Amino acid sequence: MMELTHDTDPAGIPSELDSAQAKLVYFYLEASEGATATDLHQSLGLPKLAILSVINSLASQGLVEQLDAEYVTADSVQV
């Protein structure tokens, strides 16, 4: 079983996420097991530029990775 490398709150969202948008995007990616920026835009109703900014921030924290066209949580990436 893979261990989480980040502290998480009871909902499974890393505790270092402060922004509501970052939590929303992370939670969606965790629940959907991956999504494109367009999927996130259409499902969450956030501007695509905001989605890309949040994804960039999550990626720089090591929480999200890009696999082909989809973004996934780093915890879901199979090594």
N, CA, C and O atoms as a CHARMM CRD file, in Angstrom:
* protein
*
  316
    1    1 MET  N      0.84900  -1.18900   0.00000 PROA 1      0.00000
    2    1 MET  CA     0.00000   0.00000   0.00000 PROA 1      0.00000
    3    1 MET  C      0.88800   1.24300   0.00000 PROA 1      0.00000
    4    1 MET  O      1.85000   1.32500   0.76300 PROA 1      0.00000
    5    2 MET  N      0.56000   2.21000  -0.86000 PROA 2      0.00000
    6    2 MET  CA     1.33600   3.42700  -0.96500 PROA 2      0.00000
    7    2 MET  C      0.96200   4.38700   0.16500 PROA 2      0.00000
    8    2 MET  O     -0.21700   4.60800   0.44300 PROA 2      0.00000
    9    3 GLU  N      1.98900   4.95600   0.81200 PROA 3      0.00000
   10    3 GLU  CA     1.73700   5.89100   1.89600 PROA 3      0.00000
   11    3 GLU  C      1.65900   7.30900   1.35800 PROA 3      0.00000
   12    3 GLU  O      2.36000   7.66000   0.40900 PROA 3      0.00000
   13    4 LEU  N      0.80200   8.12700   1.96900 PROA 4      0.00000
   14    4 LEU  CA     0.72600   9.53300   1.60400 PROA 4      0.00000
   15    4 LEU  C      1.93400  10.25500   2.15500 PROA 4      0.00000
   16    4 LEU  O      2.36600   9.98800   3.27600 PROA 4      0.00000
   17    5 THR  N      2.47800  11.16200   1.37800 PROA 5      0.00000
   18    5 THR  CA     3.64800  11.90600   1.82900 PROA 5      0.00000
   19    5 THR  C      3.27200  13.26600   2.39200 PROA 5      0.00000
   20    5 THR  O      4.13700  13.98300   2.89500 PROA 5      0.00000
   21    6 HSD  N      2.01400  13.63000   2.31800 PROA 6      0.00000
   22    6 HSD  CA     1.54200  14.91900   2.81300 PROA 6      0.00000
   23    6 HSD  C      0.49400  14.67600   3.88200 PROA 6      0.00000
   24    6 HSD  O     -0.29400  13.73300   3.80000 PROA 6      0.00000
   25    7 ASP  N      0.49800  15.55800   4.90400 PROA 7      0.00000
   26    7 ASP  CA    -0.56600  15.47000   5.89800 PROA 7      0.00000
   27    7 ASP  C     -1.88100  15.82100   5.21700 PROA 7      0.00000
   28    7 ASP  O     -1.93800  16.74200   4.40300 PROA 7      0.00000
   29    8 THR  N     -2.93600  15.08500   5.55000 PROA 8      0.00000
   30    8 THR  CA    -4.22800  15.34800   4.94500 PROA 8      0.00000
   31    8 THR  C     -5.26800  15.59900   6.01800 PROA 8      0.00000
   32    8 THR  O     -5.15100  15.12000   7.14600 PROA 8      0.00000
   33    9 ASP  N     -6.29500  16.36300   5.64300 PROA 9      0.00000
   34    9 ASP  CA    -7.40800  16.55600   6.56200 PROA 9      0.00000
   35    9 ASP  C     -8.33900  15.35600   6.41700 PROA 9      0.00000
   36    9 ASP  O     -8.08100  14.48800   5.58300 PROA 9      0.00000
   37   10 PRO  N     -9.40400  15.28100   7.19700 PROA 10     0.00000
   38   10 PRO  CA   -10.28300  14.10900   7.13200 PROA 10     0.00000
   39   10 PRO  C    -10.85300  13.82000   5.74200 PROA 10     0.00000
   40   10 PRO  O    -11.17600  12.67000   5.44700 PROA 10     0.00000
   41   11 ALA  N    -10.98100  14.81800   4.89700 PROA 11     0.00000
   42   11 ALA  CA   -11.52500  14.61600   3.55100 PROA 11     0.00000
   43   11 ALA  C    -10.45700  14.12200   2.58200 PROA 11     0.00000
   44   11 ALA  O    -10.76300  13.85700   1.42000 PROA 11     0.00000
   45   12 GLY  N     -9.21000  13.99300   3.03600 PROA 12     0.00000
   46   12 GLY  CA    -8.12700  13.53300   2.17800 PROA 12     0.00000
   47   12 GLY  C     -7.43600  14.63700   1.40900 PROA 12     0.00000
   48   12 GLY  O     -6.64200  14.35900   0.51000 PROA 12     0.00000
   49   13 ILE  N     -7.71700  15.86900   1.73900 PROA 13     0.00000
   50   13 ILE  CA    -7.10300  17.00200   1.05600 PROA 13     0.00000
   51   13 ILE  C     -5.85800  17.42800   1.84200 PROA 13     0.00000
   52   13 ILE  O     -5.93600  17.62100   3.05600 PROA 13     0.00000
   53   14 PRO  N     -4.71300  17.57700   1.17000 PROA 14     0.00000
   54   14 PRO  CA    -3.48800  17.96700   1.87500 PROA 14     0.00000
   55   14 PRO  C     -3.68300  19.24500   2.68500 PROA 14     0.00000
   56   14 PRO  O     -4.29800  20.20400   2.22000 PROA 14     0.00000
   57   15 SER  N     -3.15400  19.23900   3.89000 PROA 15     0.00000
   58   15 SER  CA    -3.34900  20.36000   4.80500 PROA 15     0.00000
   59   15 SER  C     -2.65400  21.63800   4.33900 PROA 15     0.00000
   60   15 SER  O     -3.02400  22.72900   4.77100 PROA 15     0.00000
   61   16 GLU  N     -1.65200  21.52000   3.46300 PROA 16     0.00000
   62   16 GLU  CA    -0.94600  22.71600   3.01100 PROA 16     0.00000
   63   16 GLU  C     -1.74500  23.53900   1.99500 PROA 16     0.00000
   64   16 GLU  O     -1.31600  24.63400   1.62800 PROA 16     0.00000
   65   17 LEU  N     -2.88600  23.04200   1.53600 PROA 17     0.00000
   66   17 LEU  CA    -3.71000  23.79700   0.59300 PROA 17     0.00000
   67   17 LEU  C     -4.56500  24.80500   1.34800 PROA 17     0.00000
   68   17 LEU  O     -5.38800  24.43500   2.18500 PROA 17     0.00000
   69   18 ASP  N     -4.36200  26.07900   1.04100 PROA 18     0.00000
   70   18 ASP  CA    -5.10000  27.14900   1.71400 PROA 18     0.00000
   71   18 ASP  C     -6.26800  27.66100   0.88700 PROA 18     0.00000
   72   18 ASP  O     -7.31100  28.01600   1.43600 PROA 18     0.00000
   73   19 SER  N     -6.10000  27.70200  -0.41800 PROA 19     0.00000
   74   19 SER  CA    -7.11500  28.30200  -1.28100 PROA 19     0.00000
   75   19 SER  C     -8.27300  27.34100  -1.53100 PROA 19     0.00000
   76   19 SER  O     -8.07800  26.13700  -1.70200 PROA 19     0.00000
   77   20 ALA  N     -9.46000  27.89100  -1.54900 PROA 20     0.00000
   78   20 ALA  CA   -10.65300  27.08700  -1.81800 PROA 20     0.00000
   79   20 ALA  C    -10.58900  26.48600  -3.22100 PROA 20     0.00000
   80   20 ALA  O    -11.00800  25.34700  -3.42500 PROA 20     0.00000
   81   21 GLN  N    -10.06700  27.24200  -4.19000 PROA 21     0.00000
   82   21 GLN  CA    -9.95900  26.73000  -5.55700 PROA 21     0.00000
   83   21 GLN  C     -8.98600  25.55600  -5.62400 PROA 21     0.00000
   84   21 GLN  O     -9.25400  24.56900  -6.30900 PROA 21     0.00000
   85   22 ALA  N     -7.86600  25.65400  -4.92200 PROA 22     0.00000
   86   22 ALA  CA    -6.88700  24.56300  -4.92100 PROA 22     0.00000
   87   22 ALA  C     -7.48700  23.31600  -4.28900 PROA 22     0.00000
   88   22 ALA  O     -7.29000  22.20900  -4.79100 PROA 22     0.00000
   89   23 LYS  N     -8.20900  23.48100  -3.20500 PROA 23     0.00000
   90   23 LYS  CA    -8.85900  22.34000  -2.55200 PROA 23     0.00000
   91   23 LYS  C     -9.89400  21.71300  -3.47700 PROA 23     0.00000
   92   23 LYS  O     -9.98800  20.48900  -3.56900 PROA 23     0.00000
   93   24 LEU  N    -10.67000  22.54600  -4.15900 PROA 24     0.00000
   94   24 LEU  CA   -11.70400  22.06300  -5.06300 PROA 24     0.00000
   95   24 LEU  C    -11.10200  21.27100  -6.22300 PROA 24     0.00000
   96   24 LEU  O    -11.56700  20.17700  -6.54200 PROA 24     0.00000
   97   25 VAL  N    -10.06500  21.82800  -6.85100 PROA 25     0.00000
   98   25 VAL  CA    -9.41700  21.15100  -7.97300 PROA 25     0.00000
   99   25 VAL  C     -8.78400  19.84300  -7.50400 PROA 25     0.00000
  100   25 VAL  O     -8.93300  18.81100  -8.15700 PROA 25     0.00000
  101   26 TYR  N     -8.07700  19.88600  -6.37400 PROA 26     0.00000
  102   26 TYR  CA    -7.44100  18.67500  -5.86000 PROA 26     0.00000
  103   26 TYR  C     -8.48600  17.60200  -5.55800 PROA 26     0.00000
  104   26 TYR  O     -8.32000  16.44200  -5.93700 PROA 26     0.00000
  105   27 PHE  N     -9.55500  17.99000  -4.88100 PROA 27     0.00000
  106   27 PHE  CA   -10.61000  17.04000  -4.52100 PROA 27     0.00000
  107   27 PHE  C    -11.24400  16.43500  -5.77000 PROA 27     0.00000
  108   27 PHE  O    -11.50500  15.23300  -5.81400 PROA 27     0.00000
  109   28 TYR  N    -11.49300  17.26000  -6.78200 PROA 28     0.00000
  110   28 TYR  CA   -12.06900  16.75600  -8.03300 PROA 28     0.00000
  111   28 TYR  C    -11.13100  15.74800  -8.69200 PROA 28     0.00000
  112   28 TYR  O    -11.56600  14.68500  -9.13600 PROA 28     0.00000
  113   29 LEU  N     -9.83800  16.08600  -8.75400 PROA 29     0.00000
  114   29 LEU  CA    -8.87800  15.17200  -9.36800 PROA 29     0.00000
  115   29 LEU  C     -8.78500  13.86900  -8.58600 PROA 29     0.00000
  116   29 LEU  O     -8.67700  12.79500  -9.17700 PROA 29     0.00000
  117   30 GLU  N     -8.82700  13.95600  -7.28600 PROA 30     0.00000
  118   30 GLU  CA    -8.77600  12.76100  -6.44000 PROA 30     0.00000
  119   30 GLU  C    -10.01300  11.88600  -6.67700 PROA 30     0.00000
  120   30 GLU  O     -9.90000  10.66800  -6.81400 PROA 30     0.00000
  121   31 ALA  N    -11.17400  12.50700  -6.72500 PROA 31     0.00000
  122   31 ALA  CA   -12.43100  11.76300  -6.88300 PROA 31     0.00000
  123   31 ALA  C    -12.58100  11.17800  -8.28700 PROA 31     0.00000
  124   31 ALA  O    -13.11100  10.07900  -8.45200 PROA 31     0.00000
  125   32 SER  N    -12.12000  11.90700  -9.28800 PROA 32     0.00000
  126   32 SER  CA   -12.30500  11.47000 -10.67500 PROA 32     0.00000
  127   32 SER  C    -11.14800  10.62600 -11.18900 PROA 32     0.00000
  128   32 SER  O    -11.21300  10.07800 -12.28900 PROA 32     0.00000
  129   33 GLU  N    -10.09800  10.52400 -10.39900 PROA 33     0.00000
  130   33 GLU  CA    -8.89000   9.79000 -10.78500 PROA 33     0.00000
  131   33 GLU  C     -8.24400  10.36000 -12.03600 PROA 33     0.00000
  132   33 GLU  O     -7.63100   9.63400 -12.81800 PROA 33     0.00000
  133   34 GLY  N     -8.38900  11.67900 -12.21800 PROA 34     0.00000
  134   34 GLY  CA    -7.74400  12.36600 -13.32300 PROA 34     0.00000
  135   34 GLY  C     -8.72700  13.11900 -14.18600 PROA 34     0.00000
  136   34 GLY  O     -9.87300  12.70200 -14.35300 PROA 34     0.00000
  137   35 ALA  N     -8.27100  14.23900 -14.74000 PROA 35     0.00000
  138   35 ALA  CA    -9.12100  15.05900 -15.60200 PROA 35     0.00000
  139   35 ALA  C     -8.24600  16.01500 -16.40500 PROA 35     0.00000
  140   35 ALA  O     -7.13400  16.35600 -16.00000 PROA 35     0.00000
  141   36 THR  N     -8.76800  16.43500 -17.54400 PROA 36     0.00000
  142   36 THR  CA    -8.09300  17.45300 -18.34100 PROA 36     0.00000
  143   36 THR  C     -8.47100  18.82800 -17.80200 PROA 36     0.00000
  144   36 THR  O     -9.39600  18.95700 -16.99900 PROA 36     0.00000
  145   37 ALA  N     -7.75400  19.84800 -18.24500 PROA 37     0.00000
  146   37 ALA  CA    -8.09100  21.21500 -17.84500 PROA 37     0.00000
  147   37 ALA  C     -9.49600  21.57000 -18.33500 PROA 37     0.00000
  148   37 ALA  O    -10.23100  22.28100 -17.64900 PROA 37     0.00000
  149   38 THR  N     -9.86800  21.08000 -19.51100 PROA 38     0.00000
  150   38 THR  CA   -11.20700  21.33600 -20.03700 PROA 38     0.00000
  151   38 THR  C    -12.26500  20.65300 -19.17900 PROA 38     0.00000
  152   38 THR  O    -13.30900  21.24200 -18.89600 PROA 38     0.00000
  153   39 ASP  N    -12.00400  19.41400 -18.76300 PROA 39     0.00000
  154   39 ASP  CA   -12.93100  18.71800 -17.85400 PROA 39     0.00000
  155   39 ASP  C    -13.13700  19.52500 -16.57400 PROA 39     0.00000
  156   39 ASP  O    -14.26500  19.71400 -16.12100 PROA 39     0.00000
  157   40 LEU  N    -12.04100  19.99400 -16.00600 PROA 40     0.00000
  158   40 LEU  CA   -12.12100  20.77500 -14.76700 PROA 40     0.00000
  159   40 LEU  C    -12.91400  22.06100 -14.99000 PROA 40     0.00000
  160   40 LEU  O    -13.76400  22.42700 -14.17900 PROA 40     0.00000
  161   41 HSD  N    -12.62800  22.73200 -16.08800 PROA 41     0.00000
  162   41 HSD  CA   -13.33400  23.97600 -16.42600 PROA 41     0.00000
  163   41 HSD  C    -14.83600  23.73700 -16.55700 PROA 41     0.00000
  164   41 HSD  O    -15.63900  24.48400 -15.99800 PROA 41     0.00000
  165   42 GLN  N    -15.20600  22.70300 -17.29000 PROA 42     0.00000
  166   42 GLN  CA   -16.62100  22.42600 -17.51800 PROA 42     0.00000
  167   42 GLN  C    -17.32300  21.94000 -16.25400 PROA 42     0.00000
  168   42 GLN  O    -18.46800  22.31600 -16.00300 PROA 42     0.00000
  169   43 SER  N    -16.66600  21.12700 -15.46900 PROA 43     0.00000
  170   43 SER  CA   -17.29800  20.55200 -14.28300 PROA 43     0.00000
  171   43 SER  C    -17.35200  21.51100 -13.10000 PROA 43     0.00000
  172   43 SER  O    -18.32800  21.52500 -12.35000 PROA 43     0.00000
  173   44 LEU  N    -16.30800  22.30500 -12.93600 PROA 44     0.00000
  174   44 LEU  CA   -16.22900  23.18000 -11.76800 PROA 44     0.00000
  175   44 LEU  C    -16.69100  24.60200 -12.04800 PROA 44     0.00000
  176   44 LEU  O    -16.96300  25.36300 -11.12000 PROA 44     0.00000
  177   45 GLY  N    -16.78000  24.96200 -13.32700 PROA 45     0.00000
  178   45 GLY  CA   -17.23500  26.30200 -13.67200 PROA 45     0.00000
  179   45 GLY  C    -16.21200  27.39100 -13.39300 PROA 45     0.00000
  180   45 GLY  O    -16.56100  28.57000 -13.33600 PROA 45     0.00000
  181   46 LEU  N    -14.96400  27.01100 -13.22000 PROA 46     0.00000
  182   46 LEU  CA   -13.90600  27.99500 -13.00600 PROA 46     0.00000
  183   46 LEU  C    -13.30200  28.37600 -14.34800 PROA 46     0.00000
  184   46 LEU  O    -13.26700  27.55500 -15.26400 PROA 46     0.00000
  185   47 PRO  N    -12.82500  29.61000 -14.47600 PROA 47     0.00000
  186   47 PRO  CA   -12.15900  29.99100 -15.72600 PROA 47     0.00000
  187   47 PRO  C    -10.94900  29.09800 -15.98900 PROA 47     0.00000
  188   47 PRO  O    -10.25200  28.69600 -15.05800 PROA 47     0.00000
  189   48 LYS  N    -10.70900  28.79400 -17.24700 PROA 48     0.00000
  190   48 LYS  CA    -9.61800  27.89200 -17.60000 PROA 48     0.00000
  191   48 LYS  C     -8.26900  28.44100 -17.13200 PROA 48     0.00000
  192   48 LYS  O     -7.39900  27.67700 -16.71400 PROA 48     0.00000
  193   49 LEU  N     -8.09600  29.74600 -17.20000 PROA 49     0.00000
  194   49 LEU  CA    -6.84800  30.35900 -16.74300 PROA 49     0.00000
  195   49 LEU  C     -6.65100  30.11600 -15.24200 PROA 49     0.00000
  196   49 LEU  O     -5.53200  29.86800 -14.79300 PROA 49     0.00000
  197   50 ALA  N     -7.72900  30.18900 -14.47800 PROA 50     0.00000
  198   50 ALA  CA    -7.65000  29.91600 -13.03800 PROA 50     0.00000
  199   50 ALA  C     -7.31500  28.45100 -12.79800 PROA 50     0.00000
  200   50 ALA  O     -6.52100  28.13400 -11.91200 PROA 50     0.00000
  201   51 ILE  N     -7.91200  27.55900 -13.57700 PROA 51     0.00000
  202   51 ILE  CA    -7.63900  26.11800 -13.46300 PROA 51     0.00000
  203   51 ILE  C     -6.15300  25.86900 -13.70300 PROA 51     0.00000
  204   51 ILE  O     -5.50700  25.17500 -12.91800 PROA 51     0.00000
  205   52 LEU  N     -5.60900  26.42500 -14.77400 PROA 52     0.00000
  206   52 LEU  CA    -4.20700  26.20900 -15.11400 PROA 52     0.00000
  207   52 LEU  C     -3.28200  26.79000 -14.05800 PROA 52     0.00000
  208   52 LEU  O     -2.23900  26.20500 -13.76400 PROA 52     0.00000
  209   53 SER  N     -3.64100  27.92200 -13.48500 PROA 53     0.00000
  210   53 SER  CA    -2.85300  28.52200 -12.41500 PROA 53     0.00000
  211   53 SER  C     -2.83900  27.63100 -11.16900 PROA 53     0.00000
  212   53 SER  O     -1.79200  27.42400 -10.55700 PROA 53     0.00000
  213   54 VAL  N     -4.00400  27.11300 -10.80400 PROA 54     0.00000
  214   54 VAL  CA    -4.10500  26.22500  -9.64700 PROA 54     0.00000
  215   54 VAL  C     -3.31600  24.94100  -9.90300 PROA 54     0.00000
  216   54 VAL  O     -2.58900  24.47900  -9.02400 PROA 54     0.00000
  217   55 ILE  N     -3.45100  24.36700 -11.08700 PROA 55     0.00000
  218   55 ILE  CA    -2.72900  23.13900 -11.41100 PROA 55     0.00000
  219   55 ILE  C     -1.22300  23.37000 -11.35000 PROA 55     0.00000
  220   55 ILE  O     -0.48300  22.52700 -10.84300 PROA 55     0.00000
  221   56 ASN  N     -0.77000  24.50800 -11.86400 PROA 56     0.00000
  222   56 ASN  CA     0.64700  24.83400 -11.81600 PROA 56     0.00000
  223   56 ASN  C      1.12700  24.92100 -10.36400 PROA 56     0.00000
  224   56 ASN  O      2.20700  24.43200 -10.03300 PROA 56     0.00000
  225   57 SER  N      0.33100  25.53700  -9.51300 PROA 57     0.00000
  226   57 SER  CA     0.67100  25.65100  -8.09400 PROA 57     0.00000
  227   57 SER  C      0.70300  24.27400  -7.42900 PROA 57     0.00000
  228   57 SER  O      1.62700  23.96900  -6.67400 PROA 57     0.00000
  229   58 LEU  N     -0.30500  23.44300  -7.70800 PROA 58     0.00000
  230   58 LEU  CA    -0.35000  22.09900  -7.12900 PROA 58     0.00000
  231   58 LEU  C      0.83200  21.25500  -7.61400 PROA 58     0.00000
  232   58 LEU  O      1.40500  20.48200  -6.84600 PROA 58     0.00000
  233   59 ALA  N      1.18900  21.40500  -8.87600 PROA 59     0.00000
  234   59 ALA  CA     2.32000  20.65200  -9.43300 PROA 59     0.00000
  235   59 ALA  C      3.63200  21.08800  -8.78900 PROA 59     0.00000
  236   59 ALA  O      4.49200  20.25400  -8.50600 PROA 59     0.00000
  237   60 SER  N      3.79000  22.39400  -8.55600 PROA 60     0.00000
  238   60 SER  CA     5.03100  22.87600  -7.94500 PROA 60     0.00000
  239   60 SER  C      5.17100  22.39900  -6.50500 PROA 60     0.00000
  240   60 SER  O      6.28100  22.34700  -5.97500 PROA 60     0.00000
  241   61 GLN  N      4.05000  22.04800  -5.86600 PROA 61     0.00000
  242   61 GLN  CA     4.07400  21.50900  -4.50500 PROA 61     0.00000
  243   61 GLN  C      4.20400  19.98300  -4.50700 PROA 61     0.00000
  244   61 GLN  O      4.27200  19.36100  -3.44700 PROA 61     0.00000
  245   62 GLY  N      4.23700  19.38800  -5.69700 PROA 62     0.00000
  246   62 GLY  CA     4.35700  17.94100  -5.81000 PROA 62     0.00000
  247   62 GLY  C      3.06900  17.19500  -5.53300 PROA 62     0.00000
  248   62 GLY  O      3.09700  16.00300  -5.22800 PROA 62     0.00000
  249   63 LEU  N      1.93400  17.88000  -5.63500 PROA 63     0.00000
  250   63 LEU  CA     0.64200  17.26600  -5.32600 PROA 63     0.00000
  251   63 LEU  C     -0.08800  16.75000  -6.55300 PROA 63     0.00000
  252   63 LEU  O     -0.94100  15.87000  -6.44300 PROA 63     0.00000
  253   64 VAL  N      0.24300  17.29400  -7.72900 PROA 64     0.00000
  254   64 VAL  CA    -0.42800  16.93200  -8.97600 PROA 64     0.00000
  255   64 VAL  C      0.63000  16.69300 -10.04400 PROA 64     0.00000
  256   64 VAL  O      1.65300  17.37600 -10.09100 PROA 64     0.00000
  257   65 GLU  N      0.36700  15.71600 -10.89600 PROA 65     0.00000
  258   65 GLU  CA     1.24800  15.43000 -12.02300 PROA 65     0.00000
  259   65 GLU  C      0.41600  15.35000 -13.29100 PROA 65     0.00000
  260   65 GLU  O     -0.78200  15.07000 -13.25200 PROA 65     0.00000
  261   66 GLN  N      1.07500  15.60200 -14.41700 PROA 66     0.00000
  262   66 GLN  CA     0.39600  15.49400 -15.70100 PROA 66     0.00000
  263   66 GLN  C      0.77400  14.17300 -16.35400 PROA 66     0.00000
  264   66 GLN  O      1.95400  13.85700 -16.50400 PROA 66     0.00000
  265   67 LEU  N     -0.24500  13.40300 -16.74100 PROA 67     0.00000
  266   67 LEU  CA    -0.06100  12.16900 -17.49200 PROA 67     0.00000
  267   67 LEU  C     -0.80600  12.33000 -18.80200 PROA 67     0.00000
  268   67 LEU  O     -2.03700  12.36000 -18.83000 PROA 67     0.00000
  269   68 ASP  N     -0.05300  12.43200 -19.88600 PROA 68     0.00000
  270   68 ASP  CA    -0.62800  12.73000 -21.20300 PROA 68     0.00000
  271   68 ASP  C     -1.40800  14.04000 -21.08700 PROA 68     0.00000
  272   68 ASP  O     -0.83900  15.05200 -20.68000 PROA 68     0.00000
  273   69 ALA  N     -2.68400  14.04500 -21.43100 PROA 69     0.00000
  274   69 ALA  CA    -3.47900  15.28100 -21.38000 PROA 69     0.00000
  275   69 ALA  C     -4.17800  15.46300 -20.04000 PROA 69     0.00000
  276   69 ALA  O     -4.77700  16.50800 -19.78800 PROA 69     0.00000
  277   70 GLU  N     -4.10300  14.44500 -19.17600 PROA 70     0.00000
  278   70 GLU  CA    -4.82300  14.51800 -17.89700 PROA 70     0.00000
  279   70 GLU  C     -3.90500  14.89500 -16.74600 PROA 70     0.00000
  280   70 GLU  O     -2.70200  14.63800 -16.76000 PROA 70     0.00000
  281   71 TYR  N     -4.51900  15.50700 -15.76200 PROA 71     0.00000
  282   71 TYR  CA    -3.85000  15.81700 -14.50300 PROA 71     0.00000
  283   71 TYR  C     -4.37100  14.84300 -13.46000 PROA 71     0.00000
  284   71 TYR  O     -5.56800  14.56200 -13.41000 PROA 71     0.00000
  285   72 VAL  N     -3.48500  14.33300 -12.63700 PROA 72     0.00000
  286   72 VAL  CA    -3.84700  13.38800 -11.58000 PROA 72     0.00000
  287   72 VAL  C     -3.13800  13.78200 -10.29300 PROA 72     0.00000
  288   72 VAL  O     -2.11100  14.46000 -10.32000 PROA 72     0.00000
  289   73 THR  N     -3.69400  13.35200  -9.17100 PROA 73     0.00000
  290   73 THR  CA    -3.00600  13.59800  -7.90400 PROA 73     0.00000
  291   73 THR  C     -1.76300  12.72600  -7.86700 PROA 73     0.00000
  292   73 THR  O     -1.75800  11.61100  -8.38800 PROA 73     0.00000
  293   74 ALA  N     -0.72100  13.23800  -7.25300 PROA 74     0.00000
  294   74 ALA  CA     0.54100  12.50600  -7.19800 PROA 74     0.00000
  295   74 ALA  C      0.38300  11.18700  -6.46600 PROA 74     0.00000
  296   74 ALA  O      1.10200  10.23300  -6.76200 PROA 74     0.00000
  297   75 ASP  N     -0.53500  11.10800  -5.52300 PROA 75     0.00000
  298   75 ASP  CA    -0.76100   9.87900  -4.76500 PROA 75     0.00000
  299   75 ASP  C     -1.36500   8.77800  -5.63000 PROA 75     0.00000
  300   75 ASP  O     -1.26500   7.60000  -5.28700 PROA 75     0.00000
  301   76 SER  N     -1.99000   9.14700  -6.74400 PROA 76     0.00000
  302   76 SER  CA    -2.63800   8.13800  -7.58700 PROA 76     0.00000
  303   76 SER  C     -1.71800   7.62000  -8.68900 PROA 76     0.00000
  304   76 SER  O     -2.08000   6.69100  -9.41000 PROA 76     0.00000
  305   77 VAL  N     -0.53100   8.21400  -8.82500 PROA 77     0.00000
  306   77 VAL  CA     0.41400   7.80100  -9.85700 PROA 77     0.00000
  307   77 VAL  C      1.05000   6.48000  -9.43300 PROA 77     0.00000
  308   77 VAL  O      1.61900   6.37600  -8.34600 PROA 77     0.00000
  309   78 GLN  N      0.95000   5.48200 -10.29200 PROA 78     0.00000
  310   78 GLN  CA     1.55400   4.17400 -10.03300 PROA 78     0.00000
  311   78 GLN  C      3.02000   4.21900 -10.41100 PROA 78     0.00000
  312   78 GLN  O      3.36900   4.62800 -11.51800 PROA 78     0.00000
  313   79 VAL  N      3.86700   3.80500  -9.50700 PROA 79     0.00000
  314   79 VAL  CA     5.32200   3.80600  -9.77100 PROA 79     0.00000
  315   79 VAL  C      5.73700   2.48500 -10.34900 PROA 79     0.00000
  316   79 VAL  O      6.91600   2.28200 -10.64000 PROA 79     0.00000
